[in-house]
Amino acid sequence: MLGAIAYTVGPRPELVAFAWLAVLCVALATIDLIVYRLPDRLTLPAYPVVTALLAGAALMSSEPDRFLRAVLAGIALAACYLVLALISPGNLGLGDVKLAGPLGMVLGWVGWGPVLLATVFAFVLCGLVGAVLLVARRAKAGTALPLGPFMVYATFVVLLITVSE
């Protein structure tokens, strides 16, 4: 994943933020797949680290508008996930809500379109995997799937596609 990010982003200041979050997200996705939790010890420190790394990137590239959009996207995405978690308790965990912020920030650095695209892609992909598991009789209608890995996958696929444009 780091090689793909480095190759796609190139020697730009935001590379450090994207790569740092990618490494963290590999751990988070793995943990979520195993225990269906996204631990606060990993999700919460992502906020100040991603914020600081993107602020540094904005200073180095003289693009404060990108930083502002990134922060707003992180807030907006976390807020949307929080609303979904409150509307449907038990179907979306607070770990997913906490992960949405940093993911929204890196997507927001690129633009608002990638934020929306990755969000939709994560839910569609989760639904498709759920449907395949149902058809293959590996799951029942009430079987829970961890959303975190789909959020991570969707974020970095969309990021890699949109950064290279």
C-alpha positions in Angstrom: 0.0 0.0 0.0 2.8 2.4 0.9 4.5 1.8 -2.5 1.2 2.5 -4.4 0.7 5.7 -2.4 4.3 6.9 -2.9 4.2 6.1 -6.6 0.8 7.8 -7.1 1.3 10.9 -4.9 5.0 11.4 -5.7 7.3 13.7 -3.7 4.5 16.1 -2.5 4.2 17.2 1.1 0.8 15.4 1.7 2.6 12.0 1.0 3.6 11.8 4.7 0.0 12.3 6.0 -1.4 9.8 3.5 1.3 7.2 4.2 1.0 7.6 8.0 -2.7 7.1 7.9 -2.4 4.1 5.6 -0.1 2.3 8.0 -2.5 3.1 10.9 -5.5 1.9 8.8 -3.9 -1.5 8.0 -3.8 -2.1 11.7 -7.3 -0.7 12.3 -8.8 -2.8 9.5 -7.1 -5.9 10.8 -8.3 -5.3 14.3 -11.9 -4.6 13.1 -12.0 -7.8 11.1 -10.8 -9.9 14.1 -12.7 -8.3 17.0 -15.2 -6.0 15.4 -13.8 -2.9 17.2 -11.8 0.1 16.2 -9.9 1.0 19.4 -9.8 4.6 20.7 -6.1 4.2 21.4 -5.6 4.2 17.6 -8.5 6.2 16.2 -8.3 9.3 18.5 -4.6 10.0 18.1 -5.1 10.0 14.3 -7.0 13.4 14.6 -4.1 15.5 15.8 -1.5 13.6 13.8 -3.3 13.9 10.4 -4.2 17.5 11.2 -0.6 18.4 11.9 0.7 16.6 8.9 -1.8 18.2 6.6 -1.2 21.6 8.1 2.5 21.1 7.4 1.7 20.0 3.9 -0.4 23.1 3.4 2.4 25.4 4.7 5.0 23.7 2.5 2.8 23.9 -0.7 1.2 27.2 0.1 -2.3 25.7 -0.1 -4.2 26.7 2.9 -7.5 26.2 1.1 -6.8 22.5 0.8 -6.1 22.3 4.5 -9.4 24.1 5.4 -11.3 21.8 3.0 -9.6 18.8 4.6 -10.6 19.8 8.1 -14.1 20.6 7.1 -14.4 17.3 5.2 -13.2 15.4 8.3 -15.7 17.2 10.5 -18.5 16.7 8.0 -17.9 13.0 7.4 -17.6 12.2 11.2 -20.8 14.2 11.8 -22.6 12.2 9.0 -21.4 8.9 10.5 -22.5 10.0 14.0 -26.0 10.8 12.7 -26.2 7.4 11.1 -25.0 5.7 14.3 -27.6 7.6 16.3 -30.4 6.8 13.9 -29.6 3.1 13.8 -27.8 2.2 17.0 -26.1 -1.2 16.8 -25.6 -1.1 13.1 -22.8 1.4 13.0 -20.3 1.6 15.8 -18.7 4.7 17.3 -15.3 3.4 16.2 -16.5 3.8 12.6 -17.6 7.4 13.5 -14.2 8.1 15.0 -12.4 6.6 12.0 -14.5 8.7 9.5 -12.8 12.0 10.6 -9.2 11.2 9.6 -10.3 9.4 6.5 -12.5 12.4 5.6 -9.5 14.7 6.1 -7.2 12.9 3.6 -10.0 12.6 1.1 -11.0 16.3 1.7 -7.4 17.3 0.9 -8.1 16.1 -2.6 -11.6 17.4 -2.9 -15.3 17.0 -1.9 -16.0 14.6 -4.7 -13.6 11.9 -3.3 -15.2 12.3 0.1 -18.6 11.5 -1.3 -17.3 8.8 -3.6 -15.4 6.9 -0.9 -18.3 7.1 1.5 -20.8 5.6 -1.0 -18.2 3.0 -2.2 -17.6 1.8 1.4 -21.3 1.2 2.0 -21.9 -0.4 -1.4 -18.9 -2.6 -1.1 -20.0 -3.7 2.4 -23.5 -4.5 1.1 -22.1 -6.5 -1.9 -19.9 -8.6 0.4 -22.8 -9.2 2.7 -25.0 -10.3 -0.3 -22.3 -12.6 -1.5 -21.9 -14.1 2.0 -25.7 -14.6 2.1 -25.8 -16.3 -1.3 -22.9 -18.5 -0.3 -24.6 -19.4 2.9 -21.7 -18.1 4.9 -23.9 -15.5 6.7 -27.4 -15.0 7.9 -29.6 -12.0 7.5 -28.6 -10.7 11.0 -24.9 -11.3 10.6 -22.8 -8.2 11.3 -19.9 -7.1 9.1 -17.3 -4.7 10.3 -17.5 -1.5 8.3 -14.0 -0.2 9.1 -12.1 -2.3 6.5 -14.5 -1.2 3.8 -14.1 2.4 4.9 -10.3 2.0 4.7 -10.3 0.2 1.4 -12.7 2.7 -0.2 -10.7 5.6 1.0 -7.4 4.5 -0.3 -8.8 3.2 -3.7 -10.6 6.6 -4.2 -7.5 8.5 -3.0 -5.2 6.6 -5.4 -7.5 7.1 -8.3 -8.3 10.8 -7.7 -4.7 11.9 -6.8 -3.4 10.5 -10.0 -5.8 12.5 -12.1 
